[in-house]
Amino acid sequence: MALDEKLTEEERTRLIKEFIHKRRKALISDAYKQLVEGNQDDYTRLGASYHLYELAEIDHREYIHLFNLCIHSEEYTRMSAIRGLESLAETNTSLFLKLYETATSSDNQSTIQMFSMVKFDKLQDRPLFSKDKTQEKSSQYTGDLDFIIKRLLKQLPGRSVVEFNSLIKKSEPQKMSTSDLGAFVELCEEKTHDAHQGHKLSMIYYLPLLAIIDFDKAITLYLQYSKDIDHVVRKIAAERFRDLISLWKTDCFPVKNDGATEFLTSYFNSEYYSCKEWDSTEKINRLYSIKNTDFKKLSRILEVGEIKDFDELLECNSIDSPYLCISKLGKGKGGLTYKVYSEALKQYSAIKLIALNKVNLQEAALMARLKGQDLENIVQIYDGGNHLVDGEYAILMEYVDGQTLEEILHERKLTPHEVLDYSAQILNGIKSLRKHGITHRDLNLRNIKVNSQGEVKILDFGIATDEFHPKAKDNRKYGAPKDMEADDLISFGLLVYKMIIGEHLVDVPGKETIGSGTYADEIDRIKQSLYRNGKITEEYDKKIWGISSDDYDPLHDDYTNCTHEEHNIKSLLGDIIRSALWEKEFKILTGKYPTPYTFKIMDAKELRQLLFLSMKDGEKLAFDNYVLYCKVKPD
């Protein structure tokens, strides 16, 4: 989608600021939830309860929920949460009255007694601290932005305070060294591993300074300290978390390479952004609600430019893997497949994700067997297991560019030469699997891809099997009838017919008007009539014969719509289809292919032997460049 108009700088700044504020609110609310609800430690919960009332401004629903948890906790936590209502009474009268009524109607006499100790004679009664004292405490740690920045700069090496103060006065903080700011972030992270209690407590008071540079990192460290082995550290970290609330509306410190700002700027200037205000707001709301968003990762995915829309961007970003997921390739019964990129190997691959409770153990075993095998015309399997993607079973495989046969046939008809070429490669893929005792059982137009070099690759082994006499699966138009053994050569014959004619050999009239279950049953019923006494019935034999018989015009003793050579190829293809469906003998089938196509059904070892014998006998073989390069790989 092309942009009709671009955002102005003012509009873009407003949207970015709106996103950052909403996301900060979401992060603070979630962190308080972890401190109170997700942590059973009394010290942590007590520390969080001291200033829990400040959450009401950000997320009053979550505040009500956590307040009710606190008043059902141990005594000091209850008292702390209740006293917070004094301050809430000044800022949110209606919410205060609601909580006051709820809490005093409790059956817990201790809670009611605590309420009696707190005076609520007037809603304007003083807060827990006087305004002057609150301002004094706030300015000590958070205060106004200039005060915090000046205090922060004193901690940074490499620049004099005079230089930094000069930049601030000129309103040019963007010229400040990002390496200095990065050094401060590293220092904060390093100090979290300090065993000294005093050092840990001093770092907790510096975390608001870190929040100006990296709000996400500050929250992460607060939560890390709240799980410390020292109960005093846990309590103080939870208590001082309230310092972040006074910062959530503060404009971002203009640090260069800020991930969120860079991503949103790129997104708003990209073709994926719709200029409709409601559209952008809905998408921003979805984005800020995602926990632990890696904006640099989002920017990399966006930069590649292979995603279709914003939904796919978020879906790719959600894949937790060492590989960068850059686009969604498709969805099948077995799972979802994505295109990924390895920055270490500088290589594209495909990764298939399967939910852990839906892992096909047979497929997993077959993938393990094929892992690392150099199989011709079969997608290469690199790795598989639970270690590739967090929470999912994954199969890492070769990425095949190009189109599936279904996509190609939807756009155009194949020439007889192309059908001969592609069918020879499909046959070679079946041969590669047979060497390992594997029957694919699901060969169809969607599972066969032709890459940009004209090389065919067979994909998707979801119902493949290594059984000696495998049963046929319901493969709709391309599988064997249910009462026969599964045989990839039957699927091969039906596929070749579709490739040359453009229609199915076996089809259901009026299929648009019947349900999918009935359709599958009807397809199988018709396929039963494909054979009689082990041979192709006369009806279908005539259809196969018709591939080339319609080309000749006896009145003019000439060929219509094709050359004499193309007519001969179509006749040959009819013979190949008949052999695949009837004789089902691999050697007989491969022997029907002429050179150079016959070389494509030979593996590298067979070709080397043939090349050696031909050179010995002085014969000249018509090896095409493709075969020599891809299989024999001459020096």
N, C-alpha and C positions, 0 to 999 in steps of 0.2 A: 504494500500500500504506500503510495507516494504521498509526501506531505503536501497539503494544499497551502499551508502557511507555516512559518516557523515561529516559535515562541520568542517573545521579546526577552531581553535580559531580566527585566523586572518580573515578568511572569514566571520565568524559570527559577529565579531566586525565591519567589514566593512559594512555588510548589515544592522546591527542595527543603525550604525551612519548615513548611507544613509537614512534610514527610518526617523530617528529623525529630520534630517535636512529638508527633504521634508515636514514633517508634521508641523514643525515650520513655514516654509514658507506659508503653507496653512492656518495656524491659524492666522498669522500676516495679510495676505491678506484679510481674512474674517473679522478680527477685524477692519481693515481700512474701509472696505465696510460698516460695521455697524456705524462707526464714521461719515462717510461722507454721505452715501446714506440712511442708515436706521434711521438716527437721524435728525429731522427737526430743532434742536436747533442750532442757529447761532453761539453761543459761542463754542460749541463742534466741529462744522464743521470748524470754524476758527482755533481752536487749532490743529486739524488734518492736516489742509492745510499747516501749517508752514514747515513741513518736509515731505510732501507727496511725494516729488521727490525721497526719499529713497526707496519707494515701487517699483520703476522701476527695481531695481536690483533683486527683488524677483518675481514680477509678472507684467511684463510690460503691458499686456493687461488690467489688472484690474486698473493699474495706469492711463492709457489713459482714461478709462471710468470715473474714479473718478476725474481726472484733468478737463475733460470737464464739469462735474457737478459743480466743484468749480468755474470755470470761468463764470458760469451762475448763481452764488449765489450772496450774498450781497457784497458790495464794498471791505471790508477788506479781506474777504476770497479770492476774485478774485486776489487782489494784492499779498497776501501771496503765493498763488499757482503759480502765474506768476514769482515772484522773485525766487521761487525754481528752475526755469529753468536755472538760472545762474549756480547752482551747477550741474544740470543734464548735462549741456553742456560739462563739463569736463569729465564725465564718460561714456556718451552714446550720441555721436554726432548725429547719424542717428535718434534716437528717439527724441532728442531735435529739430532737424530741422522739423520733421514731426509735432510735437505739435506746434512749432512756426508758421508754415505755417497755420495750422488749426485755431489757436487762432487769428492770425492777419487778417484772411479772414472773421472774424465775423462781423455781422452788428452792433454789440454793440460798439458805439463810445467810451464809457467809458473804455471798455476792450482794445481797440486799443490805447487809450491815456495812459493807464497803461503800455503797452508794450513800448511806446516811452520814458517812464521814466526809463526804465531799459536798461543799455548799454550792447549790445552784439557785440561789435566791434571785439572781438576775441573769438573763442570758448574756448580758454584757460584762459579767463578772470577769475578773482578771484571768488570763491564761496561766499555765503552769509556771511560766517565767514572766516577769514584767517585760513590757515592750523594750525598754532600754537594755535590760539584761539579754533579751533574745537577740537584739541587734548586735550587742557586744560579742556574744558567742558566735553568731553567724559570721561577723566580719573577721573573727579570729581564724575561721577555716574556709568559709566560702565567700562572704562579703560581696562587694562589688567587683566587677570584672577587672578593672584596672589594678585594684589592690592584689587580687590573686595572681594576675600576670606578673606584676612586679616581684611578688614573693617567689613565683616559679622561676623567674629569670635569674634570681640569685643562686639557684641550684644548678644552673646550666654552665658547663665549661665552654671555652672557645670564643666567647664574646664578652665584652665588658658590659656592666649594667648600664653605663652611660649610653653606649650604642643602642641597646635595646630600648631604653627609656625614650631616646630620640626617635626611634622608629614608631613607638606607640603614640607619641605626641603628634607625629606626622600622619597618623592613621595609616601606616604602611606595615602592619604586622606580617603581611604576606612575604616580606623580604627577609624574615627571620630564618635562620638556618634550620632546615628540617633535620639535619644530622644531630644538632643539639637537642631538639625535641625528642628525637628517636633515642638519644642517650638517656634521657630522663625516663622514658617508658621502659627501657631495658633495666634501668636502676630499680624501678618499682617492682618489676617482675623478679629481679634477682633477690631483692630483700624479702620476698615471700618465703624463701627457703632459709632465712636466718633463724637460728634456734633461740636467739636471745629475746625474752619477752618484751623488754623495753624497746628494742629495735622494731619489733613487730607493731607495737602500739604506736610508735612514732610514725611508721609508714601508713597506718590506718588514717591518721590525721592528714597525711599528704595526698590521700587518694582523690579528694575533690580537685586538686590541681591536675592530677592525671586525667580526670574526667573531662577537663576542658580540651585536652589534646585527643583523648581516645575514650569516649564515654563507655563503649562496650567493654574495653579492657578494664576500666575502673570497676564496673559491676562484677566482672569475672573475679577480680581480686578480692572485692568485698565478700563475695560468696565463698571464696577459697579460705579467707581468714575466718569466716563464720563456721568452718568445719575443722578449725585448728584443734590440736590435742590439748591446748591450754584453754581452760574454760573462761578465764578472764579475757583472753584474746577473742574468743567466740562472742562473748557478751558485748564487748566494746565495738567489735566489727558490726554486729547487728544493730547496735544502738546508733552508731555514727553513720549508718547507711542513710539516715534522714538528710544528711548534708547534700546528697544527690538531688533531692526533691527541689531544693532551692535553685538548682542548676538546670532543671529540665527545660526551662523556657529560654535559657541563655543561648545566644547565637553561638554556633560552632566556632571554636578557635580556628582561624584560617590556616590550618596546617596544609602544606603542599602534599599532594598524593593522598588526600583523604578519600578513602574507598567509596563511601556512600555518595559524596558530592560528585566524584568523577563518574561513577556509574549512572547516576540520575541525569547528569549533563549529557552523557553519551546517549542515553535512552531517549531523552526529550528531543535530541537532534537526529534520531534514527528513523528509519522507515516503519518501525514497529509502533511508534507512538502516534496515537490518534489525537488530533487537536480538539476533540470534543471534551469539554471540561468534565462531564460526568464520567466519561470513560477513564480519563487519567486518574481521577479521584478514587474510583473503584479499584483500579490496579495498584495505586499507592497504598491503599488500605490493606490489600492482600499482601503486599510486600513487607510492610512494617510489622505485620502480625507473625511473620516467620522468625523463629528463634535462631540465634547464632548465624545470621546471614553473613556469608562471605561475599562482600561487594566486589572485591578484586576478582573473584571467580566469576561473578555475574558479568563483569566487564569483559573478561576474556571470552566468555561464551558469546556475548553480544558482538564482540569484535570479529569473531570468525564469520558470523553472518549466515549460518546455515539453519538456524531455527525458523519456524514458520510464523510464530506469534508469541505474545507475552506468556501465554499459558505454557507453551513448550519451554520457554526460557526458565520459568520457575521449576518445571518438572526436571529439566536437565540439572539445574542447580541443586536439586534435592538429592541427587545421586552421590552418596558419600563413598568416594573411591579415590585411589591414587591417580586414576586417569581422569582427564577433563572430559566430561560428557558434553558434546557440542550439538547434537541433534537426535531426534527420535526417528528411528528407521521404520518401525512397524510394531504391530501387536498381533499375536497369534494365540492359539489355545495354550501353547507352552509357556508363554510369558511375553515380556516386552523386550525389544531390541533397540539399542542405542549406538550411535557412532561416537567413539571416544578418541582422545589424542593423548599420547604419552609424550610429555615434554622432555623426559630423560632420553627416550629412544628416538624422538622426532618422527613418530610413526602413528598412522591412523589404524584403528582396529574397530571391531564391533563387539559389543558385550550384550549377552542375553541374560535378563534377570528373571529369576523364578522364585516365588515366595517359598520360604523354608518349609511350609506345611503342604506345598504342592510339588515338591521336587520328585521328578520321575527317576527312581533309583536305577532303572534299566538304562535310561538315557544317560544318566551320570556315569554309569559303568562303561557305556560305549564311548562316551566322550573321553574318558580316561584312557581307553585303549587307543583311540585315534590321536591323542595328544602328542604333538611333535612329529607325527608321521607326515611325510611329504607325499600326500595323495594327489594324484592328477585329477583335475576337474571336480575336486571336492574342496569346500571351504576348509582352510587349515585351522586346526584347534590348537591354541597356544597354552591355555590354562583353564582350570575350573575348580570351584569349591566355594567355601564360605568366607574366604579371606580377601576376596577381590572387592566386594561391596558390603558395607555394614548392614547387617540385618537381612541379607538376601543371598540366595545361592546364585552364582554367576558363572557363565561360560564365556571366556575371552577367546575371540576367534579373528580370523582374517577379515578385514573390511573389503568388500567387493563393491567397486563403483559401478556405474552403468545402470541398466534396466533389467527388470524381470522379463521373461518371455511374454507374460500377460500384458505388461505395459507396452512392449514392442508391437504385439499383435493388435493392441487397441489403436495404435497409431497408423499401422501400415501392414501390408502383406509381405511375407518373406519371399525372396526369390528361391527357385529350386536349388541353386548353389548354396545359399545360406542354410536351407533346411538340411542339405547333405552335410554341410560343415558342422552345424550345431548338433545334429543328431549323432554324428560320429563322436563328438566330445561328450555328449550325455552318456553314450554307450561306454566310453572309456571311464567315466565316473562310476557307472554301475560295476564295471570290471574292478576298479580300485577298491570298492566296498566289498566285493565278493572275495577278494584276497584275504580280507579279515573276517570272512564269514558273516557279513552284515547285509541284511535286506532293508532297504530304505522304507518301503511301504507307503510313502506319501509323496511320490513324484507327481508334481503338477506344475502348471505354468508359473505359479507364485513362488515356488521353491527352486526355480532354476533362473540364474541370473547370467547375463552376458556383460562382461566388463568392457571398458573403453578400448581394450586391445583385441576384442573379439573372442576372448577366452570365456568358455562356459564354466560356471561353478554351481554345483548342487548344494543347497542349503537345508537347514532345519531337519534335525534327526529326532524330533519329538516322539514318533511312534516306530522308530527303527528297531530292529531286533536281530539277535544273533542265534535265534532258535533254528534248529535243523530243518523242521517242517513248519515254518511260520504260518499262522492263520491270516487270512486276508482281513484288512480293516475296511470300515466304511469310508472309502476314499472317493465317493461320488462317482464322477465320470471316468476317472483315470485308474481306479484300482481293479483288481480281479474280483469276480463275483464272490459272494460270501462263502459259497460251498466249495471254493477252490483254495489252494495254498496261495499265499502272497507271492507274487513274482514281479520283480521290477521290469522284466521284459514286456509284460502285458501293458503296464503303464507306459513304457517306452513306445510301443506300437500305437497306442491311443494318442499319445502326445505328438508323434510324427504326423499322424493323420490330421490333427488339428493345425499343426504348423504349416502344412502344405495346402490344405483346403480352406482353413479358416473357420470350419465348423466341426462339431463333435461327431465322431462316428456313432456314439451312443447318446441319444438325447431324448428329452421328454416333451412332447407337444403340449403347448399351453402351460408351460412351467410357471409362468407369471401368476397364474390364478390358484395355485395349490400351495399348501403350507410346506415348510421346510422338512418336517418329518415325513409327510406323505411323498414329497419330492424324492427324498433319499430312498425310500422304499420302492418307488416307481423306477428309479434309476437302476437299482439292484435287480428288479424284476426283468427289466429290458436287457440288462447285461447277461441274465441267465440264457437269453435267446441268442447270445453271441456264439455259443458253441453247441454242437450236437455230436455226441459220440466222439468227443475229443477234437473235433474239427470245426473250423469256422463255418457257420451256416451260409447257405447260398445267398441269402439276402445281403449279408454284410460283405461277403466276398465280392458281390457285384459293385457295392459302394466303393470298395478299395480299388477294384479294377477301373472304376470310373474316374480315378485320379488322372489317368492319361488318355483314356479312350475318347474323351470329349474334345481332345485337341485336334484330331485329324478330320479333315473335310474331304470325303471321297469324291464329291462332285468336281472339286478343283485339284484333287490329288496334292493337297498341301496342308500345312499345319496352321491353325488359327490361334491368335493370341500368344504364341510362343515360337521359339526357334526349334529347329530339329534337335539341337543339343539339349535344350530345356525339356523337350518332350521325352527324350531318352532318360534324363535324370528323373523325371516324374514317374516314368515306368519303373525305373530302378527303385524309387522310394516306395511305390506300391508293393513291389516284391519284398522290400525290407519290412514293411508293415505286416504283410502276410506272414513272413517268416517269424517275426517277433511274437505275433498272436497265436500262431499255429504250432510251428516247430519248437519255438522257445529254446533253441540251441545256440549258445553263444558263438561257438566256432563257425557254425553255418552262417550266422548273421554277420559276423565281422568279415567273412570272406566275400560278401556281396558288395563291399565298399571298394571303389576304384582308388588308385593313387591320384593325388597325394592324401586323400581322406583316410585311407587305410592306415597311414602312419600315425594318425591322431588316435587310433585305437590301440597303439602299441606304447608300452612304457619305455623309459629311457634305456633300460637294459636290452629289451628286445630290439630297439632301433640300432643300438651300437652293434649288436650281433649281425643284424641285417646289413648294416653299412660295411662291416668288416668283410662279410661274405661277398657282397657286391663288388667291393674293391679288389678282392682276391680273384674273382671271376672276370674282372675287367668290365663289369656292367655299370651303367650310369643310372642312378636312381633320381627321380624327380622330387627330392626333398625340398619343400618350400622353406622360406626363411623362418617362418613361425615355428615349425617343427624343429629345425636345427637349433634355434636359439633357446626355445623353451624346454626341450627334452634332451637333445644330445649335448647341448651347451659346448660347442667346439671352442678351442682356444683361438 
